[in-house]
Amino acid sequence: MLYTYRTRVQSYFIYLIYIFFPNIFPPFFVSFIYKHIYMYIYLSVYIYIYIYIFPLRNGH
């Protein structure tokens, strides 16, 4: 639960940086992040499943 909250806050922080400070990062970096934001969400969901679902299935 704490992990999902932390990743959610990190994603919100990244969005706030891109909204309020668009001139800090070069445009190719911003486009790179926007292209890979779905991969970031996929990895966070995968780590959540690996941490919380697999120990329950293994009996730990």
Backbone hydrogen bonds in HBPLUS format (Angstrom, degrees):
<---DONOR---> <-ACCEPTOR-->    atom                        ^
c    i                          cat <-CA-CA->   ^        H-A-AA   ^      H-
h    n   atom  resd res      DA  || num        DHA   H-A  angle D-A-AA Bond
n    s   type  num  typ     dist DA aas  dist angle  dist       angle   num
A0005-TYR N   A0001-MET O   3.13 MM   4  6.31 155.5  2.19 143.1 149.9     1
A0006-ARG N   A0002-LEU O   2.95 MM   4  6.14 151.5  2.03 143.7 151.3     2
A0007-THR N   A0003-TYR O   3.00 MM   4  6.29 163.9  2.03 155.9 158.9     3
A0008-ARG N   A0004-THR O   2.99 MM   4  6.05 152.3  2.07 142.2 150.2     4
A0009-VAL N   A0005-TYR O   2.98 MM   4  6.18 153.6  2.05 144.0 150.7     5
A0010-GLN N   A0006-ARG O   2.95 MM   4  6.21 151.3  2.03 144.7 153.1     6
A0011-SER N   A0007-THR O   2.95 MM   4  6.20 156.1  2.01 147.0 152.4     7
A0012-TYR N   A0008-ARG O   3.01 MM   4  6.25 160.0  2.05 147.3 152.7     8
A0013-PHE N   A0009-VAL O   2.88 MM   4  6.03 151.7  1.96 144.4 152.6     9
A0014-ILE N   A0010-GLN O   2.96 MM   4  6.23 152.7  2.03 147.0 153.7    10
A0015-TYR N   A0011-SER O   3.03 MM   4  6.30 161.2  2.06 149.7 154.3    11
A0016-LEU N   A0012-TYR O   2.90 MM   4  6.14 154.6  1.97 147.6 154.8    12
A0017-ILE N   A0013-PHE O   2.95 MM   4  6.19 152.3  2.03 145.1 152.4    13
A0018-TYR N   A0014-ILE O   3.06 MM   4  6.35 159.2  2.11 149.3 154.5    14
A0019-ILE N   A0015-TYR O   2.92 MM   4  6.12 141.2  2.08 143.6 154.6    15
A0020-PHE N   A0016-LEU O   2.92 MM   4  5.95 175.4  1.92 153.8 155.3    16
A0021-PHE N   A0017-ILE O   2.83 MM   4  5.27 149.0  1.92 136.9 146.3    17
A0029-PHE N   A0026-PRO O   3.11 MM   3  5.52 128.8  2.39 107.5 120.0    18
A0030-VAL N   A0026-PRO O   3.27 MM   4  6.65 155.9  2.33 151.0 157.8    19
A0031-SER N   A0027-PRO O   2.93 MM   4  6.16 162.7  1.96 152.5 157.0    20
A0032-PHE N   A0028-PHE O   2.94 MM   4  6.03 146.1  2.06 135.6 145.2    21
A0033-ILE N   A0029-PHE O   2.97 MM   4  6.27 154.8  2.03 147.4 153.2    22
A0034-TYR N   A0030-VAL O   2.91 MM   4  6.19 159.7  1.95 150.1 156.1    23
A0035-LYS N   A0031-SER O   2.90 MM   4  6.04 143.6  2.03 141.2 150.9    24
A0036-HIS N   A0032-PHE O   3.15 MM   4  6.31 137.5  2.34 138.5 149.1    25
A0036-HIS N   A0033-ILE O   3.16 MM   3  5.15 128.4  2.44  94.1 107.5    26
A0040-TYR N   A0036-HIS O   3.06 MM   4  6.36 145.8  2.18 141.0 150.1    27
A0041-ILE N   A0037-ILE O   3.04 MM   4  6.35 154.2  2.11 143.4 149.5    28
A0042-TYR N   A0038-TYR O   2.90 MM   4  6.09 156.3  1.96 143.5 150.4    29
A0043-LEU N   A0039-MET O   2.91 MM   4  6.10 157.1  1.97 145.4 150.9    30
A0044-SER N   A0040-TYR O   3.02 MM   4  6.22 154.3  2.09 144.8 151.7    31
A0045-VAL N   A0041-ILE O   3.00 MM   4  6.24 158.4  2.05 150.2 155.5    32
A0046-TYR N   A0042-TYR O   2.91 MM   4  6.10 155.4  1.97 145.8 153.3    33
A0047-ILE N   A0043-LEU O   2.92 MM   4  6.10 159.7  1.96 148.7 153.2    34
A0048-TYR N   A0044-SER O   2.98 MM   4  6.14 152.0  2.06 141.3 149.5    35
A0049-ILE N   A0045-VAL O   2.94 MM   4  6.21 158.4  1.99 149.8 154.8    36
A0050-TYR N   A0046-TYR O   2.90 MM   4  6.10 156.4  1.95 145.7 153.0    37
A0051-ILE N   A0047-ILE O   2.89 MM   4  6.03 149.5  1.98 146.3 153.5    38
A0052-TYR N   A0048-TYR O   2.98 MM   4  5.99 169.6  1.99 151.9 155.2    39
A0053-ILE N   A0049-ILE O   2.92 MM   4  5.02 143.7  2.05 125.6 137.2    40
A0054-PHE N   A0049-ILE O   3.36 MM   5  6.82 150.1  2.45 161.1 168.2    41
A0057-ARG N   A0053-ILE O   3.01 MM   4  6.34 148.8  2.11 149.3 158.8    42
A0058-ASN N   A0054-PHE O   2.91 MM   4  6.08 150.2  1.99 151.0 159.3    43
A0060-HIS N   A0055-PRO O   3.00 MM   5  5.12 133.2  2.22 155.2 159.8    44
